[in-house]
Structure formats: structure tokens, C-alpha cells
Amino acid sequence: MSEHNGKLYIETVGCQMNMLDSELVVAALRKDGYELTNDPRAADTLLFNTCSVREHAEHKIYSSLGRLKYAKRKDPQKVIGVMGCMAQKDQDLIFERAPHVDIVVGTGQLAEIPRLIAETRTAEARQQQKAVSLGRRDGSVAEVSGSFQSYDPLRDPEMRPTPFQAFVRIMIGCDKFCTYCVVPATRGPEQSRKPSEILSEVRVLADQGVKEVCLLGQTVNSYKHTEDGRLHRLSDLMYQIDQVPGIERIRFVTSYPRDMTDDLLHAVRDLDKAVKYLHVPLQHGCNDQLRLMKRGYTVEEYREMMGRINETIPGCSVSSDFIVGFSGETEASHQLSLDAIREHRFKNSFIFKYSERGGTKAASLLPDDIPEDVKKRRNNEMLDLQNAISEEDNAEFIGRRVSVLVEGLSKSAVKQQARASAEDRSFSSGETLAVQLMGRSECDRIVVFDGNPRLSGTTAEIEVRDCTGTTLIGEIVTREVQHGSSSLLPIVS
């Protein structure tokens, strides 16, 4: 193959874990001289970081790959790679469905990507390459665990949500084995990182200007690791991160209900840097459905956990996940899920129609017997209820002041900027005071307000004037001290 142009395109679907994986891969490829581009047509190296949790995510990737078939035929020097959960699950099936793909790399072999790309590009004859981890039954626990990825702190700031926020993986894998879920197969056995390694990474991020870290794990509150003779849990880790200068906020996702211990709730309550927000999926409001899902808890046990959260951390926001249309779901059991949303009044819920995934216990043992139109109706009923509750609860914030970490331009401002660019008009980002900004409150509510984009990365106090079901709308009411200056700067004229 001829010399490549050094342009890299990467498309990421799925969860925060995938976003972090993409950041690590891009950082490694930058060392080889690659430069990111948002235009797949301009790149001669294209990577697709995939998700297998829902069928729609897989269809999206196969559609993207299909569009590249002609481009690869026209320019054989292009290297196309599929990485992540779908790569670990489907492996050779990807080569069958998309023969123009060059490399398939599972979740535990991402460090191999630079080498595989280089070998593919320099080979005299094109040869497809695959690097995947062992299946759960292909070796001992130690062998399978060892085949999944080591923790590489190499990072790429351009791939982060904002320059001031970063994901930190504290564990990988899952041992819960819910019947509907492919994660135990695609991410491997549960493994927790050393606290010393995590703290070192957080310090580096703080030195780079990161102010908020989000600790990641498939069931993040299951974290535990013994180091220097001491058992560290998530609460212990949070107390240590709280001492890192520069870090202002600590959050974590996603939590498992049975592992929501009192010591963790006390840490969230007592640490000023801890965001007063918990994502704890219920998945269903019916015990029969929870049993079929093998969730490992009952509705009553979840209710007890919510009682402890509300008692220990008054005002704490809680969000949830729900699956509609799982095997055998009746109208009565669906109504129990609606009742659970009414009872717990979640800040928001991520609601999904059940999608049978190959390789799961549900796919082999339970029928996918709920018609698609029924799934869609139940999904919409749940969304409507949750949206109504979210708007009602957001309205309680009107007239109150909230502390907001400013993330940057709001979605509407970004669209305005894009339109101005398309029309070849200037769009000031440095001096304009009337640009709509967005950030999140200490209880994880999205807040939009007018202000100077230079506020990005600072904390502002906002008085809430209005709301929607997803957003608080307000005005800045504080003044910020500019670093390196003793003068106070007005935020809004």
C-alpha cells in the first residue's frame, strides 16, 4: 500500500465506557502521527467503536460499514476497523457481512490497534486480522480475565466530553449475568483497578485542567480492590479523590441496587465534591419480570434502598433504566413499572424496548413474545409519564439558586454556530455576552442560561426562572473571581 495520509476517523456508539475506549485508542494513534478528522471521506483510517446492548446500535454500524464498500474499492489503501463490544461478540461474522473490513478488535485488545493498522497497511497482500479476548468458557477465570484489557492511562483531551470533564475507568467487566445482557460476554469478568493507579490518573487529569471526573464501571458501586493489605471500596476511593487539588466534582455510573451500601451513601452526603446524583437502574416494577431478568433483587428491596438514599442524602437525584416488552410481560406487570416511576419520581429514566441479543440466556431460554407494536405503545406510555414527572419536579426549582459547572455552549447555541458557519457569517465566541450556555447542577440537572463563553469550566450560581421536562432555564446571579486578578468581573451586564 502507498503512504497513508495520517487522517483518522472514529465513530463511537454506546455507553461512556465506549467513549473512554475511543479516547484511549485515539491517544495511542496520535503517537503514530495520526490526526483526527470528522469527515470519513477524508480519512484513510476509519474505526468504528461498537455496542451490542441493543440491536439498533449494531444496525447503525453495519449501515456505516456498508456505505464504505465502494470507497474501499476505489481506494484500497483505506484501513477499516471494527472495535468494541460488537467486535468481541460477532468476530468473524463482521468479516462475512462486511468483507471490506480489515481488522476486528475486541474490548480487551484495544492496545493492539496501532500495530494491527500498521501491519495491515504495510502488508504486500491484504489480510484480515482479528484480535479478541477469550470467551467466558474458554479458560480459567484468571486466563479469561487476563485476556481482557490492561489499564492504559494514555489519554486524548480532544476526545473528552469537554476540556473540563473526563471519564476514569475504575473497573471493567461484570459478573451479574442478567439474562438479557451481553456485557459479561463482551467485557469479561469483573475486575477492579488498583486505587493507586486511579489516583495517579486523576492527578494527571487535574493537572490538565479537568475539574470533574466521572468514575466508570458496568456496576461501579461493586468496586473493591485490596492494595497494601487494605480493602478499598468505592467510598474509600471517593475520599481519596476528594483530596486531589483541582478536582471540583466527583460522579460515578452505573450503580447496582444491591451494592448501594451505607458507606457509599455517607460519602456522597459528606463530600462536598460528590455530585448528589445516583444512576441506579430498576429495569422493571414487577418481581416476576425481575426474576426472569435475573436482576438479583425485588421491588421491595429496591424500595428499601430508595428509602435509605432519600433519608441519607435529602434532595439527591436518582435516575433509572427500564426495559419494556421483556419476555412474558403482561399489561398488569407493565402497569407496575409505571407505578414504580410514580412512586420513586426519578429525575429521568432511560427506557428501552426489549431487544433480544444473541448469546444471552434470554435468547436461548425465553421467548421474545411481545409484539413490536405493544412494545412501542408501552415504551411511549412510560416516556410520557416520566417526562411529566420530570417537568413537575423541575418546576420545584423555579425561584431557587443552583450551582452549575459550566460545560460550554448549549445545543441550540451550537446549532446557531453551525448555521452561521454554513452561511459564512461570523459567530463570536469570545466577546458575546448573549450566547446560551449550559451546565449541570450539583444534582445533575441540565441548566441553560445566557452568558459569556469564557465562563466554560467555571462554577456559576444560577437562579432558575423556568423549566422544561429536561432542562432548567435561568440567569447568572453571581460574580466570579478571575484567576490571577484581584478584581471582580461581572458575568452579565
PyMOL commands that set and color helices and strands:
alter all, ss='L'
color gray80, all
select helices_A, chain A and resi 16-30+55-67+69-74+85-90+92-97+110-122+141-146+157-159+183-187+195-207+220-222+234-241+257-259+262-270+287-293+299-312+331-344+361-365+372-395+411-422+453-455
alter helices_A, ss='H'
color red, helices_A
select strands_A, chain A and resi 7-12+35-36+45-50+79-84+103-105+129-131+165-169+171-172+191-192+212-216+224-227+230-233+249-253+277-279+317-324+349-353+401-409+435-441+446-451+459-467+471-476+480-481+488-489
alter strands_A, ss='S'
color yellow, strands_A
deselect
rebuild
show_as cartoon
